[in-house]
Amino acid sequence: MLTTPENAGDLDYSGDDVARGGPVRFNTKIAVVLREDLPVWQKLNMTAFLVSGVAGADADTIGEPYEDASGQRYLPMFRQPVLVFAGSAEQLRRAYDRLHAGGLRFAVFTDDLFATGNDGDNRAAVKAVRSEDLRLAGMAVRGERKAVDKALKGLALHR
């Protein structure tokens, strides 16, 4: 990743890795949490929807457009890695409660959204259920790295 004045605030220069061309450590983290018992197609579909919430809420998460050597241009993507975690329904609920308690903004995907077909119905399906009763299928968050790590403690990376 190329460091520019626009993204410098997300980077941690405290280590020597950057000077040696090594990995960049971000002050923020983007994470997706998926319920492990879902079919693969649902996990993939849900991941796409969830990360769009992160991108839509924080425009500074998106880098510059890509271009190949032939001059063909491509859409920009996140400027930092996205980590994908998996857990049980109970682990997702615990992570949800921690994200909420930590004051982090995050996207949710509930079981009900698999049966809807548009944005209006999606929002209505979430609005109809109290927070404590949401049947969580997945979540996505971007926040300060330590706060996200604390909220997602105990979850394993998706395999």
C-alpha positions as CSV (number, residue, x, y, z in Angstrom):
1,M,0.0,0.0,0.0
2,L,1.3,3.4,-0.9
3,T,1.2,5.9,2.0
4,T,-0.2,9.3,1.1
5,P,-1.2,12.3,3.2
6,E,-4.8,11.1,3.0
7,N,-4.2,7.7,4.6
8,A,-1.3,8.5,6.9
9,G,-3.6,8.8,9.9
10,D,-4.5,5.2,9.7
11,L,-0.9,4.0,9.8
12,D,1.3,3.2,12.7
13,Y,4.9,4.1,12.1
14,S,6.2,2.9,15.5
15,G,8.0,-0.1,14.0
16,D,10.8,-0.5,11.6
17,D,8.8,-2.6,9.2
18,V,7.6,0.4,7.1
19,A,11.2,1.7,6.6
20,R,12.3,-1.8,5.4
21,G,9.4,-2.1,3.0
22,G,7.7,-4.6,5.3
23,P,4.0,-4.9,6.4
24,V,2.1,-1.8,7.3
25,R,0.3,-1.8,10.6
26,F,-2.9,0.1,10.6
27,N,-4.4,2.0,13.6
28,T,-7.8,0.8,12.4
29,K,-9.2,-2.6,11.6
30,I,-11.9,-3.7,9.2
31,A,-13.5,-7.0,10.3
32,V,-16.4,-9.2,9.2
33,V,-17.9,-11.7,11.5
34,L,-20.0,-14.6,10.1
35,R,-22.0,-17.2,11.8
36,E,-20.2,-20.5,11.1
37,D,-23.3,-22.7,10.5
38,L,-24.5,-20.9,7.3
39,P,-24.1,-22.2,3.8
40,V,-21.1,-20.8,1.9
41,W,-23.3,-18.9,-0.6
42,Q,-25.0,-17.1,2.3
43,K,-21.6,-16.2,3.9
44,L,-20.3,-14.8,0.6
45,N,-23.5,-12.8,-0.2
46,M,-23.6,-11.5,3.3
47,T,-19.9,-10.5,3.3
48,A,-20.5,-8.4,0.2
49,F,-23.4,-6.6,1.8
50,L,-21.7,-6.1,5.1
51,V,-18.5,-4.5,3.8
52,S,-20.6,-2.1,1.7
53,G,-21.8,-0.7,5.0
54,V,-18.2,-0.1,6.1
55,A,-17.3,1.5,2.7
56,G,-20.5,3.6,2.7
57,A,-20.0,4.9,6.3
58,D,-16.3,5.8,6.0
59,A,-15.3,7.2,2.6
60,D,-11.7,7.4,3.7
61,T,-11.5,3.6,3.8
62,I,-11.4,3.5,0.0
63,G,-8.2,4.0,-1.9
64,E,-7.5,5.3,-5.4
65,P,-8.7,3.5,-8.6
66,Y,-6.5,0.8,-10.0
67,E,-5.0,0.9,-13.5
68,D,-3.1,-1.8,-15.4
69,A,-0.2,-1.3,-17.8
70,S,-2.6,-1.1,-20.7
71,G,-4.4,1.9,-19.2
72,Q,-7.5,-0.1,-18.3
73,R,-9.0,1.4,-15.2
74,Y,-10.6,-0.5,-12.3
75,L,-12.7,0.4,-9.3
76,P,-11.0,1.4,-6.1
77,M,-11.0,-1.0,-3.1
78,F,-10.4,-0.7,0.6
79,R,-7.0,0.7,1.5
80,Q,-6.4,-2.0,4.2
81,P,-7.0,-5.7,4.7
82,V,-10.4,-7.0,5.7
83,L,-10.2,-9.8,8.3
84,V,-13.0,-12.4,8.2
85,F,-13.9,-14.2,11.4
86,A,-16.4,-17.0,12.1
87,G,-18.2,-18.0,15.3
88,S,-21.3,-19.6,16.7
89,A,-24.6,-17.7,17.3
90,E,-23.6,-17.2,20.9
91,Q,-20.2,-15.8,19.9
92,L,-21.8,-13.4,17.5
93,R,-24.2,-12.2,20.2
94,R,-21.2,-11.6,22.6
95,A,-19.3,-9.7,19.9
96,Y,-22.4,-7.7,19.1
97,D,-22.8,-6.7,22.8
98,R,-19.1,-5.8,23.0
99,L,-19.2,-3.7,19.8
100,H,-22.3,-1.9,21.1
101,A,-20.8,-1.4,24.5
102,G,-17.5,-0.1,23.0
103,G,-19.4,2.6,21.0
104,L,-18.3,1.1,17.7
105,R,-20.4,1.7,14.5
106,F,-21.1,-1.6,12.7
107,A,-23.3,-3.2,10.1
108,V,-25.6,-6.1,10.9
109,F,-27.0,-8.9,8.7
110,T,-29.8,-10.9,10.3
111,D,-31.4,-14.2,9.3
112,D,-34.5,-12.3,8.1
113,L,-32.5,-10.5,5.4
114,F,-32.0,-13.8,3.5
115,A,-35.7,-13.6,2.7
116,T,-35.9,-10.0,1.5
117,G,-35.1,-8.7,-2.0
118,N,-34.4,-5.0,-1.6
119,D,-33.0,-2.3,0.6
120,G,-36.3,-1.0,1.9
121,D,-37.5,-4.5,2.9
122,N,-34.0,-5.1,4.5
123,R,-34.3,-2.0,6.7
124,A,-37.9,-2.8,7.6
125,A,-36.9,-6.4,8.6
126,V,-34.2,-5.1,11.0
127,K,-36.5,-2.3,12.3
128,A,-39.2,-4.8,13.3
129,V,-37.0,-6.7,15.8
130,R,-35.6,-5.4,19.1
131,S,-31.8,-5.4,19.4
132,E,-31.7,-8.2,21.9
133,D,-33.8,-10.4,19.7
134,L,-32.0,-9.9,16.4
135,R,-31.0,-13.3,14.9
136,L,-27.5,-12.3,13.9
137,A,-26.0,-13.9,10.8
138,G,-23.1,-11.5,10.5
139,M,-21.6,-8.1,11.2
140,A,-18.9,-5.8,9.8
141,V,-17.0,-3.1,11.7
142,R,-14.2,-0.6,11.1
143,G,-12.8,1.0,14.2
144,E,-9.7,1.6,16.2
145,R,-7.7,-1.6,16.1
146,K,-7.5,-2.3,19.8
147,A,-11.2,-1.6,20.3
148,V,-12.1,-4.0,17.5
149,D,-9.7,-6.7,18.8
150,K,-11.3,-6.4,22.3
151,A,-14.9,-6.7,20.9
152,L,-14.0,-9.7,18.7
153,K,-11.9,-11.5,21.3
154,G,-12.4,-15.3,21.2
155,L,-13.4,-15.4,17.5
156,A,-11.2,-17.3,15.1
157,L,-10.4,-16.3,11.6
158,H,-12.8,-17.9,9.1
159,R,-11.3,-21.0,7.2
